[in-house]
Amino acid sequence: MLVIAAGFLLQLYFVARIAGMVVMDPQSTAFERSEAWRLVVDKGRLPWRQQWVPYEQISNNLKRAVIASEDDGFANHDGVDWDALEKAWEKNAKAEERVAKAQALAERAQAKAMAKNPAKTAAPAPPKPVKAPKVIGGSTITQQLAKNLFLSGERTLLRKGQEFVLTLLLEALLDKQRILEIYLNNVEWGEGVFGAEAAAQHYFRKPAAKLSTYEAARLAVMLPRPKYFEKLPNSSYVSGRASVIARRLESAELP
């Protein structure tokens, strides 16, 4: 009963926090606080760039680019894109199946090699483990915001369940523009670089309101792995993917 009561009170806390975001900008997110702590521990200092700007002061190019890249159904879904989630599960299952088959083939090849050389005194080295598949999440912008605002980075069913609850609360208590505004002001765009304004200044030396179509697309490409792409700003992947997103901008629906 105590556990149930504690869980219920935690949900009430989340409701109060999200309801407050209707009129108050969040000062930080759980992810930002964990990153700040990591930077202080690893570097002994806190290189940090972040400046909140209102929704109207963020280029529509960037809003459209992020939606086109991360969640093209953002304006219409209820927080969870069930079709995208189902496709992600299917892709992950197929990838895991391919890895399991490759590992089994490697083990059979090793067994055949041992059978051909039974007199060998030393057993051959075990087969090299097959690289684990890349996990595809299928998360919407609202789900990403829920995770960044309140949750840790651990991957458990309990955490995922809490993410779904928070996603539904965000959608129920905030409108789509507010959700996108909070997301764009707090999402990571590099080590110690958070929010659209900081990213625009850091990479292009201009305000977020002035980002061009291609500049916005380049920033959108970085979102899944911002620290990695920060070190490879001129890679062929970033350029090619940015061109694809730039062509899709007009079809991205703003809330």
Order of alpha helices (4+ residues) and beta strands (2+ residues): alpha-alpha-alpha-alpha-alpha-alpha-alpha-alpha-alpha-alpha-alpha
